[in-house]
């Protein structure tokens, strides 16, 4: 039996999924540069590529930390979900309701999972040497 509760696994999986989506967005920006579709390569397309891939890698690293029961990983997961909620608000105001609903739903579920009592118990148990 694993010492990782289901809530922790759900939170880590959603964080990794968000990271993959960010990296995919960055790679799509690079793709538009390669096929010549990007209108402003130097000031927007290439920086978006770097930011997207970098943020994606960082979020996947955080998800991995959460799976390894590292205490530090909980805060970045919560901050990620706060940003997702803000972006979902702007998706709603831009009349992109499906994307906004998916982002908000993901943010709510991931936040609830990472703040759930089983996740808290697994991350902050009496073993002070685990996860460091």
C-alpha positions as CSV (number, residue, x, y, z in Angstrom):
1,X,0.0,0.0,0.0
2,X,1.3,3.4,-0.9
3,X,1.8,6.1,1.7
4,X,0.4,8.7,-0.7
5,X,-3.3,9.4,-0.3
6,X,-5.5,9.7,-3.4
7,X,-5.9,13.5,-2.8
8,X,-2.2,14.0,-3.1
9,X,-2.0,12.0,-6.2
10,X,-4.9,14.0,-7.8
11,X,-3.2,17.3,-6.8
12,X,0.1,16.2,-8.3
13,X,-1.5,14.8,-11.5
14,X,-3.4,18.1,-12.0
15,X,-0.3,20.2,-11.4
16,X,1.7,18.0,-13.9
17,X,-1.2,18.4,-16.4
18,X,-1.1,22.2,-16.1
19,X,2.7,22.0,-16.6
20,X,2.3,20.0,-19.7
21,X,-0.3,22.4,-21.0
22,X,2.0,25.4,-20.4
23,X,4.9,23.6,-22.1
24,X,2.6,22.7,-25.1
25,X,1.6,26.3,-25.4
26,X,5.3,27.3,-25.5
27,X,6.1,24.7,-28.1
28,X,3.1,25.8,-30.2
29,X,4.6,29.3,-30.1
30,X,7.9,27.9,-31.4
31,X,6.0,26.0,-34.1
32,X,4.4,29.3,-35.3
33,X,7.9,30.7,-35.6
34,X,9.2,27.7,-37.5
35,X,6.3,27.7,-40.1
36,X,6.5,31.5,-40.5
37,X,3.1,32.3,-39.0
38,X,4.4,34.4,-36.1
39,X,4.1,38.1,-36.8
40,X,6.6,39.3,-34.2
41,X,9.3,36.7,-33.6
42,X,11.8,38.5,-31.5
43,X,9.5,40.4,-29.1
44,X,6.7,37.9,-28.5
45,X,6.9,34.4,-30.1
46,X,10.4,33.4,-28.9
47,X,9.9,34.8,-25.3
48,X,6.6,33.0,-25.1
49,X,8.3,29.8,-26.1
50,X,10.9,30.2,-23.3
51,X,8.3,31.2,-20.7
52,X,5.9,28.4,-21.7
53,X,8.5,25.7,-21.6
54,X,10.2,27.1,-18.5
55,X,6.9,27.4,-16.5
56,X,5.9,23.9,-17.7
57,X,9.1,22.4,-16.5
58,X,8.8,24.2,-13.2
59,X,5.3,23.0,-12.6
60,X,6.2,19.4,-13.5
61,X,9.1,19.7,-11.0
62,X,6.6,20.9,-8.3
63,X,4.3,18.0,-9.1
64,X,7.2,15.6,-8.7
65,X,8.1,17.2,-5.4
66,X,4.5,16.7,-4.3
67,X,4.6,13.0,-5.2
68,X,7.9,12.7,-3.2
69,X,6.0,14.1,-0.2
70,X,8.1,17.3,0.0
71,X,6.5,19.9,2.2
72,X,7.7,22.8,0.1
73,X,5.7,21.7,-2.9
74,X,2.3,22.5,-1.4
75,X,2.7,26.3,-1.6
76,X,3.6,26.5,-5.3
77,X,0.6,24.2,-6.1
78,X,-1.8,26.6,-4.3
79,X,-0.2,29.6,-6.0
80,X,-0.6,27.9,-9.4
81,X,-4.3,27.4,-8.8
82,X,-4.8,31.0,-7.7
83,X,-3.2,32.1,-11.0
84,X,-5.5,29.6,-12.8
85,X,-8.5,31.1,-11.1
86,X,-7.6,34.6,-12.2
87,X,-6.9,33.5,-15.8
88,X,-10.3,31.7,-15.8
89,X,-12.0,34.9,-14.7
90,X,-10.6,36.7,-17.8
91,X,-11.6,33.7,-20.0
92,X,-15.2,34.2,-18.8
93,X,-15.0,38.0,-19.4
94,X,-13.7,37.2,-22.9
95,X,-16.7,35.0,-23.5
96,X,-14.6,31.8,-23.6
97,X,-16.8,30.0,-21.2
98,X,-15.7,26.4,-21.8
99,X,-12.0,27.2,-21.4
100,X,-12.8,29.3,-18.3
101,X,-14.9,26.6,-16.8
102,X,-12.3,23.9,-17.4
103,X,-9.6,26.1,-15.8
104,X,-11.7,27.1,-12.8
105,X,-12.8,23.5,-12.3
106,X,-9.2,22.3,-12.4
107,X,-8.1,25.0,-10.0
108,X,-10.9,24.2,-7.5
109,X,-10.3,20.5,-7.6
110,X,-6.5,20.8,-7.3
111,X,-6.7,23.3,-4.5
112,X,-9.2,21.1,-2.6
113,X,-7.0,18.1,-3.1
114,X,-3.7,19.7,-2.0
115,X,-5.4,21.3,1.1
116,X,-7.3,18.1,2.0
117,X,-6.6,16.6,5.4
118,X,-5.1,13.4,4.0
119,X,-2.6,15.4,1.9
120,X,-1.7,17.6,4.8
121,X,-1.2,14.5,7.0
122,X,1.0,12.9,4.4
123,X,3.1,16.0,3.8
124,X,3.5,17.2,7.4
125,X,3.8,13.9,9.3
126,X,6.2,13.5,12.3
127,X,8.9,12.2,10.0
128,X,11.1,15.3,9.7
129,X,13.7,13.6,7.5
130,X,11.3,12.4,4.8
131,X,11.1,14.5,1.6
132,X,14.2,16.6,2.2
